[in-house]
Amino acid sequence: MKQRIGLTAGMVGLLAAVLSLGVVTGCSREQEGSKDSHATPAAESAGIVRLKPEAAAAAGIEVSPVVRGEFRMHRDFPGTVQPNKNKLAEVTTLVRGRAVDVYVDVGQDVKGGDLLARLYSSELGLAQSSYLKANAKLREAELVFERARDLFRDKAVSQAEFQKREAELQSQRAEAREARDRLMLLGMHDEDIQRLDREQTISSYVPIQAPFAGRVIARNLAKGEVVETSHELFTVADLADVWVIANAPEKDVRFIRRDQVVEVLLPAYPHETFHGKISYVGDVLDPATRTMKARVVVLNPDRRLKPEMFATVRVYADPEAALMIPAGAVQRDRGEAVVFVQLDPQQFERRPVKLGEESRELVKVLDGLQENDRVVTKGAFVLKSEALEHQLEPAR
């Protein structure tokens, strides 16, 4: 009987030991289970988003490595096409008159010296008449002076008489020069005056001629119209090269310098890029707009660039080595810039980044990424939505 009781006590002890071991093991497993239950939330709180391969394919996820290369920042400035003012002439008349013939129209190409129009001017006729009279009096004064000189040499006239005739000659010479200068001011050339001397025929017609080869881009004259000297009759421009006048904001003045080669983009030719060189940079800003003017010379051999066209002048800064990612990879989340970095085919990490300038759909990375990190360039919005959904789920 005692032996049975002893055995029973041993068994009881053994059972207690087993039960104690079971409690310890159970507690350990419970702690491990507790740790496992927090693994996924911890990963999600660290910004890890998991997607199955089929879900990533459905979302159109594409990745691209972060690269280091030459980053060229650019600035775009609005501008307009203008004729080259050094090759532009506002054709006017130097004498009041009436248009009797007009020979050219807008858009017509002309050569230097071509006749643009013809005016009739009574003022020019009177000036020519005065010139002929002054020359006739000059010839008479020269004859009188020569006769007086001969007589004075023979002591037939007094010295006072001789000096008087000499003074009259000088006066007539001055009057003739004044009459000639008047004709020059009215637009007559040396060959025209020589013809007048030779033929002694007054012509009241004023030729309006092209000053150089170019294109007529404006006409403000009609046949029969009376014009004044302030009237701009034609505008002739050589459009073989044009100016693009750009307006640069004050904050971007540092990007512009003289002789810099730039790109010129025009809405009229959306798939083409023209090139030009900055020939002038303004010294004074416009106080109203706080912009500075820059003049770009662009070759225009086929005359495709028309005055008053809108244009954009794109100026590039000097290249610099930098980390770059496509601008499409950047997402905005609660006021900060973030990208999603692929850790493996199913895991993506939300990572805040510090960005610099953007140029040609590339953006410079200042902090947050390393070279060869694989960032999501397409489908990042889906990952952003997944990350936000996990953040909004209640704790279980």
Secondary structure, DSSP 4 states (H G I P E B T S, - for coil): -HHHHHHHHHHHHHHHHHHHHHHHHHHHHHHHHHHHHTHHHHHHHTTEEE--HHHHHHTT-EEEE-EEEEE--EEEEEEEEEE-GGGEEEEE-SS-EEEEEE---TT-EE-TT-EEEEEE-HHHHHHHHHHHHHHHHHHHHHHHHHHHHHHHHTT-S-HHHHHHHHHHHHHHHHHHHHHHHHHHHTT--HHHHHHHHHH-----EEEEE-SSSEEEEEE---TT-EE-TT-EEEEEE-TTEEEEEEEEEGGGGGG--TT-EEEEEETTEEEEEEEEEEEEE-SS--TTT-EEEEEEEEE-TT--S-TT-EEEEEEEPPPEEEEEEEGGG-EEETTEEEEEEEEETTEEEEEE-EEEEEETTEEEEEES--TT-EEEEESHHHHHHHHHHHHHSPP-
